[in-house]
Amino acid sequence: MKNLTASLKHFIVQKLRISNQQALDYILSGRVQVNGKKGALQQALLPEDEVTFEEQVLKQPTAYLYLAYYKPRGIESTLNPAIQNNLGAALPFEQRVFPVGRLDKESEGLMLLTNNGKIYDRIIHAESHQEKEYRVTVNKPLTSAALEQLTAGITIMGKKTRPARVQPIDDNTFSIILTQGLNRQIRRMCYKLHYEVQQLVRVRMINIHLGQLKPGEWRFLSPPEIQDLNQTK
């Protein structure tokens, strides 16, 4: 999760307006401390770290933020300002947070946002397969054969998808719970079955539900939700 970390040396150079060599000298001499301990040359700083120079606080620890956000359709899941309709420009709050995973431009719904790199890594690289639930509307009535194939797995991009839990909602709409995140997976699966996705909404990630959020709205996660995320393996 890039951007969450910064080099201690670079931080000292920028904060104290000194040369790289001076920053090296300060760090090696122990004059710079991170969380009360001598800093290291190649140390990466996290938002929760406190940095001091001769007992002067240069960086206060940043409180962790955990947010559920309804990404509207048409927004790219990137913070890159060079990309039009990027997530950073769309977010309705000033705190700098990062998306856990992606949601393609034409899809909408739940995104988990945080500045906690440890949580990001734990979810993205979890040993167990993390559930994501979607509500999908297609262009024509679903057949029982199509629902069965979606459940069993479909070969896309030369790879068969893992079995999924699929439940019809109405003639053209179904819910699907995936435990993997291949590129545009649901759209590709439907295409192989000769269906066109008209609307795709992510309604859940692990234990986090979209709930009553509307496009562009967000909320802080509850303490129980955060606790469950911290226990993800």
One Martini backbone bead per residue (centre of mass of N, CA, C, O) as a GRO file, in nm:
protein
  233
    1MET     BB    1   0.077   0.049   0.031
    2LYS     BB    2   0.123   0.316  -0.091
    3ASN     BB    3   0.167   0.636   0.077
    4LEU     BB    4   0.173   0.540   0.385
    5THR     BB    5   0.478   0.575   0.342
    6ALA     BB    6   0.796   0.707   0.475
    7SER     BB    7   1.096   0.824   0.496
    8LEU     BB    8   1.281   0.931   0.751
    9LYS     BB    9   1.490   1.095   0.600
   10HIS     BB   10   1.295   1.256   0.425
   11PHE     BB   11   1.138   1.382   0.655
   12ILE     BB   12   1.377   1.534   0.785
   13VAL     BB   13   1.457   1.703   0.545
   14GLN     BB   14   1.178   1.849   0.517
   15LYS     BB   15   1.130   1.947   0.815
   16LEU     BB   16   1.440   2.078   0.865
   17ARG     BB   17   1.591   2.171   0.614
   18ILE     BB   18   1.809   1.952   0.519
   19SER     BB   19   2.041   1.746   0.445
   20ASN     BB   20   2.112   1.423   0.390
   21GLN     BB   21   2.366   1.415   0.573
   22GLN     BB   22   2.237   1.537   0.825
   23ALA     BB   23   2.020   1.324   0.857
   24LEU     BB   24   2.211   1.088   0.897
   25ASP     BB   25   2.350   1.197   1.150
   26TYR     BB   26   2.099   1.221   1.330
   27ILE     BB   27   2.017   0.922   1.319
   28LEU     BB   28   2.290   0.782   1.404
   29SER     BB   29   2.305   0.954   1.685
   30GLY     BB   30   1.992   0.952   1.807
   31ARG     BB   31   1.824   1.230   1.770
   32VAL     BB   32   1.625   1.039   1.629
   33GLN     BB   33   1.287   0.941   1.709
   34VAL     BB   34   1.072   0.641   1.719
   35ASN     BB   35   0.875   0.582   1.963
   36GLY     BB   36   1.142   0.625   2.163
   37LYS     BB   37   1.341   0.532   1.932
   38LYS     BB   38   1.586   0.472   1.739
   39GLY     BB   39   1.641   0.544   1.432
   40ALA     BB   40   1.636   0.436   1.093
   41LEU     BB   41   1.743   0.478   0.781
   42GLN     BB   42   1.511   0.273   0.634
   43GLN     BB   43   1.270   0.383   0.767
   44ALA     BB   44   0.924   0.353   0.784
   45LEU     BB   45   0.646   0.556   0.797
   46LEU     BB   46   0.362   0.581   0.994
   47PRO     BB   47   0.082   0.734   1.106
   48GLU     BB   48   0.135   0.616   1.415
   49ASP     BB   49   0.394   0.774   1.430
   50GLU     BB   50   0.651   0.914   1.634
   51VAL     BB   51   0.856   1.214   1.596
   52THR     BB   52   1.182   1.305   1.724
   53PHE     BB   53   1.400   1.600   1.808
   54GLU     BB   54   1.531   1.650   2.086
   55GLU     BB   55   1.217   1.631   2.206
   56GLN     BB   56   1.098   1.727   1.941
   57VAL     BB   57   0.798   1.733   1.781
   58LEU     BB   58   0.743   1.641   1.436
   59LYS     BB   59   0.533   1.387   1.480
   60GLN     BB   60   0.219   1.293   1.504
   61PRO     BB   61   0.002   1.068   1.567
   62THR     BB   62  -0.231   0.904   1.371
   63ALA     BB   63  -0.538   0.836   1.349
   64TYR     BB   64  -0.740   0.596   1.281
   65LEU     BB   65  -0.924   0.517   0.980
   66TYR     BB   66  -1.270   0.394   0.922
   67LEU     BB   67  -1.446   0.351   0.610
   68ALA     BB   68  -1.763   0.372   0.456
   69TYR     BB   69  -1.821   0.375   0.094
   70TYR     BB   70  -2.014   0.506  -0.176
   71LYS     BB   71  -1.947   0.432  -0.489
   72PRO     BB   72  -1.999   0.571  -0.769
   73ARG     BB   73  -2.074   0.570  -1.074
   74GLY     BB   74  -1.775   0.666  -1.266
   75ILE     BB   75  -1.559   0.599  -1.053
   76GLU     BB   76  -1.232   0.578  -0.988
   77SER     BB   77  -1.011   0.349  -0.799
   78THR     BB   78  -0.829   0.629  -0.754
   79LEU     BB   79  -0.576   0.883  -0.646
   80ASN     BB   80  -0.504   0.978  -0.923
   81PRO     BB   81  -0.506   1.304  -1.052
   82ALA     BB   82  -0.468   1.224  -1.369
   83ILE     BB   83  -0.746   1.092  -1.331
   84GLN     BB   84  -1.050   1.094  -1.421
   85ASN     BB   85  -1.269   1.055  -1.176
   86ASN     BB   86  -1.139   1.028  -0.906
   87LEU     BB   87  -1.155   0.937  -0.579
   88GLY     BB   88  -1.022   1.184  -0.443
   89ALA     BB   89  -1.229   1.396  -0.568
   90ALA     BB   90  -1.497   1.246  -0.451
   91LEU     BB   91  -1.435   1.275  -0.170
   92PRO     BB   92  -1.615   1.420   0.124
   93PHE     BB   93  -1.319   1.435   0.261
   94GLU     BB   94  -0.996   1.526   0.398
   95GLN     BB   95  -0.896   1.271   0.471
   96ARG     BB   96  -0.632   1.043   0.429
   97VAL     BB   97  -0.725   0.769   0.230
   98PHE     BB   98  -0.752   0.413   0.142
   99PRO     BB   99  -0.825   0.167  -0.068
  100VAL     BB  100  -0.960  -0.162  -0.034
  101GLY     BB  101  -0.933  -0.214  -0.320
  102ARG     BB  102  -1.158  -0.257  -0.599
  103LEU     BB  103  -1.382  -0.072  -0.834
  104ASP     BB  104  -1.514  -0.040  -1.107
  105LYS     BB  105  -1.637   0.222  -1.280
  106GLU     BB  106  -1.935   0.080  -1.343
  107SER     BB  107  -1.934   0.036  -1.051
  108GLU     BB  108  -2.083   0.001  -0.718
  109GLY     BB  109  -2.037   0.087  -0.375
  110LEU     BB  110  -1.850  -0.067  -0.152
  111MET     BB  111  -1.588   0.092   0.040
  112LEU     BB  112  -1.279   0.059   0.197
  113LEU     BB  113  -1.132   0.301   0.424
  114THR     BB  114  -0.778   0.376   0.505
  115ASN     BB  115  -0.465   0.442   0.718
  116ASN     BB  116  -0.416   0.127   0.770
  117GLY     BB  117  -0.173  -0.080   0.655
  118LYS     BB  118  -0.224  -0.343   0.815
  119ILE     BB  119  -0.513  -0.390   0.727
  120TYR     BB  120  -0.468  -0.397   0.429
  121ASP     BB  121  -0.273  -0.642   0.425
  122ARG     BB  122  -0.459  -0.843   0.574
  123ILE     BB  123  -0.681  -0.846   0.353
  124ILE     BB  124  -0.528  -0.879   0.080
  125HIS     BB  125  -0.326  -1.124   0.227
  126ALA     BB  126  -0.513  -1.332   0.308
  127GLU     BB  127  -0.544  -1.667   0.363
  128SER     BB  128  -0.823  -1.624   0.361
  129HIS     BB  129  -1.126  -1.594   0.201
  130GLN     BB  130  -1.281  -1.301   0.122
  131GLU     BB  131  -1.587  -1.167   0.134
  132LYS     BB  132  -1.803  -1.066  -0.147
  133GLU     BB  133  -2.098  -0.873  -0.211
  134TYR     BB  134  -2.349  -0.879  -0.479
  135ARG     BB  135  -2.564  -0.683  -0.697
  136VAL     BB  136  -2.719  -0.812  -1.001
  137THR     BB  137  -2.806  -0.672  -1.323
  138VAL     BB  138  -2.959  -0.785  -1.614
  139ASN     BB  139  -3.095  -0.794  -1.959
  140LYS     BB  140  -3.219  -1.081  -1.869
  141PRO     BB  141  -3.347  -1.357  -1.786
  142LEU     BB  142  -3.285  -1.601  -1.561
  143THR     BB  143  -3.155  -1.910  -1.548
  144SER     BB  144  -3.090  -2.198  -1.387
  145ALA     BB  145  -2.830  -2.261  -1.544
  146ALA     BB  146  -2.686  -1.992  -1.489
  147LEU     BB  147  -2.686  -2.011  -1.178
  148GLU     BB  148  -2.524  -2.274  -1.166
  149GLN     BB  149  -2.267  -2.167  -1.310
  150LEU     BB  150  -2.204  -1.939  -1.114
  151THR     BB  151  -2.167  -2.132  -0.873
  152ALA     BB  152  -1.945  -2.338  -0.992
  153GLY     BB  153  -1.805  -2.195  -1.232
  154ILE     BB  154  -1.599  -1.997  -1.464
  155THR     BB  155  -1.419  -1.954  -1.751
  156ILE     BB  156  -1.168  -1.698  -1.724
  157MET     BB  157  -0.878  -1.620  -1.848
  158GLY     BB  158  -0.804  -1.939  -1.814
  159LYS     BB  159  -0.993  -1.943  -1.542
  160LYS     BB  160  -1.151  -2.088  -1.281
  161THR     BB  161  -1.380  -2.010  -1.075
  162ARG     BB  162  -1.492  -2.002  -0.782
  163PRO     BB  163  -1.714  -2.089  -0.588
  164ALA     BB  164  -2.049  -1.966  -0.540
  165ARG     BB  165  -2.301  -1.759  -0.399
  166VAL     BB  166  -2.636  -1.788  -0.528
  167GLN     BB  167  -2.923  -1.549  -0.553
  168PRO     BB  168  -3.226  -1.484  -0.641
  169ILE     BB  169  -3.443  -1.191  -0.668
  170ASP     BB  170  -3.519  -1.177  -0.973
  171ASP     BB  171  -3.531  -1.222  -1.301
  172ASN     BB  172  -3.258  -1.002  -1.332
  173THR     BB  173  -3.164  -1.065  -1.026
  174PHE     BB  174  -2.862  -1.111  -0.822
  175SER     BB  175  -2.671  -1.272  -0.581
  176ILE     BB  176  -2.310  -1.260  -0.497
  177ILE     BB  177  -2.047  -1.463  -0.348
  178LEU     BB  178  -1.708  -1.392  -0.315
  179THR     BB  179  -1.340  -1.519  -0.287
  180GLN     BB  180  -1.256  -1.322  -0.522
  181GLY     BB  181  -1.062  -1.072  -0.754
  182LEU     BB  182  -1.107  -1.055  -1.049
  183ASN     BB  183  -1.106  -0.895  -1.333
  184ARG     BB  184  -1.419  -0.836  -1.395
  185GLN     BB  185  -1.563  -1.103  -1.310
  186ILE     BB  186  -1.874  -1.078  -1.334
  187ARG     BB  187  -1.884  -0.971  -1.623
  188ARG     BB  188  -1.739  -1.216  -1.751
  189MET     BB  189  -1.935  -1.433  -1.659
  190CYS     BB  190  -2.187  -1.319  -1.798
  191TYR     BB  191  -2.076  -1.310  -2.086
  192LYS     BB  192  -2.039  -1.622  -2.113
  193LEU     BB  193  -2.375  -1.633  -2.073
  194HIS     BB  194  -2.507  -1.390  -2.239
  195TYR     BB  195  -2.472  -1.137  -2.045
  196GLU     BB  196  -2.562  -0.804  -1.936
  197VAL     BB  197  -2.454  -0.563  -1.731
  198GLN     BB  198  -2.638  -0.296  -1.569
  199GLN     BB  199  -2.588  -0.367  -1.253
  200LEU     BB  200  -2.329  -0.311  -0.990
  201VAL     BB  201  -2.335  -0.396  -0.635
  202ARG     BB  202  -2.165  -0.349  -0.346
  203VAL     BB  203  -2.274  -0.473  -0.008
  204ARG     BB  204  -2.005  -0.643   0.083
  205MET     BB  205  -1.720  -0.668   0.326
  206ILE     BB  206  -1.721  -0.913   0.501
  207ASN     BB  207  -1.856  -0.722   0.780
  208ILE     BB  208  -1.927  -0.495   0.571
  209HIS     BB  209  -2.201  -0.280   0.514
  210LEU     BB  210  -2.383  -0.066   0.323
  211GLY     BB  211  -2.676  -0.031   0.368
  212GLN     BB  212  -2.805   0.315   0.365
  213LEU     BB  213  -2.623   0.407   0.166
  214LYS     BB  214  -2.542   0.654  -0.065
  215PRO     BB  215  -2.419   0.799  -0.317
  216GLY     BB  216  -2.129   0.950  -0.157
  217GLU     BB  217  -2.151   0.819   0.108
  218TRP     BB  218  -2.055   0.799   0.465
  219ARG     BB  219  -1.888   0.602   0.735
  220PHE     BB  220  -1.808   0.497   1.031
  221LEU     BB  221  -1.687   0.251   1.191
  222SER     BB  222  -1.744   0.029   1.419
  223PRO     BB  223  -1.594  -0.126   1.674
  224PRO     BB  224  -1.674  -0.419   1.588
  225GLU     BB  225  -1.573  -0.392   1.296
  226ILE     BB  226  -1.278  -0.331   1.365
  227GLN     BB  227  -1.220  -0.583   1.530
  228ASP     BB  228  -1.271  -0.785   1.302
  229LEU     BB  229  -1.051  -0.678   1.110
  230ASN     BB  230  -0.811  -0.732   1.316
  231GLN     BB  231  -0.887  -1.061   1.291
  232THR     BB  232  -0.788  -1.100   1.023
  233LYS     BB  233  -0.636  -1.398   0.825
   0.00000   0.00000   0.00000
